[in-house]
Amino acid sequence: MLNRLRREYREQFVDNNRLERISLLAKVDFSKRYYDNNLGILWALLNPLFRFVVYYFAFTYIFENRIPSFALYLFCGLITWMFFAQGSKKGITILKRKKYLIENIQFNQIDLFIAAILAGLYGYAFNFSAYFVVSMLYGTPIYLTLLWLPVILLNLVVLTMGMSMLLATINIYLRDINHLWDMVVLAGFWLTPIIYDKSITMEVVPILQYINPVAGIVINLRETSLYGNAPYMHLLIYDWAFAIIIYAIGSMAYRKYAHMAVEKL
């Protein structure tokens, strides 16, 4: 399958219009990630599922977590954080991985980031579908507040893409950003209410929800999909403003310094 996609990729990349080109890039990136594994795309689910099992048993039976519907609470937060962490980190190496395209083909390089995020969304959609199936098995109703999901998920996509472009630009001049970002991601995981109650973020240490905008996105995703509540508007507005600012900075920085990518990388 991957060889067929590569042939199609080489033959069509130059001639395709922009939307087709982005779709082709995303398809190849997503397929390449799983093509040489026996379980293929199932790894997109098994990876977060394994982490879910570890955290669930640790924080249910060892630390005696009392959060209602903790399994769903944990799964929703975990897959959302993994999308942001993996999507942003992918931007660090995207220019090096796609250097042969940048050197040989004239196209809008922002398409590389759009395609990378789109490839990540394929896996996230797969995981989120599994989350909804498990929700129904738990007897969770289908709430009208689910209509907020596109707004919240788009917020996550804009934030991830903006951070991806910003990290790609920094990586042109600072190769250590890869290791530094690993530490930020580790700290961000524990600053996000994934395995502990959101009240710690919102009431005990409220500044955490502003330092880490993914925290607000996770909280609002749960409120709308798991509990049937409207999103916290102050978090929604702040998170959108933060994402737009990061996207603007990342986009402008990349457009200004991207010409150095081929030479530096």
Secondary structure, DSSP 8 states (H G I E B T S, - for coil): -HHHHHHHHHHHTTTS-HHHHHHHHHHHHHHHHHTTSTTGGGHHHHHHHHHHHHHHHIIIIIS----TTHHHHHHHHHHHHHHHHHHHHHHHHHHHHTHHHHHH--S-THHHHHHHHHHHHHHHHHHHHHHHHHHHHTT----GGGGGHHHHHHHHHHHHHHHHHHHHHHHHH-TTHHHHHHHHHHHHHHHSTTSS-HHIIIIISTTHHHH-HHHHHHHHHHHHHTS-----HHHHHHHHHHHHHHHHHHHHHHHHHGGGHHHH-
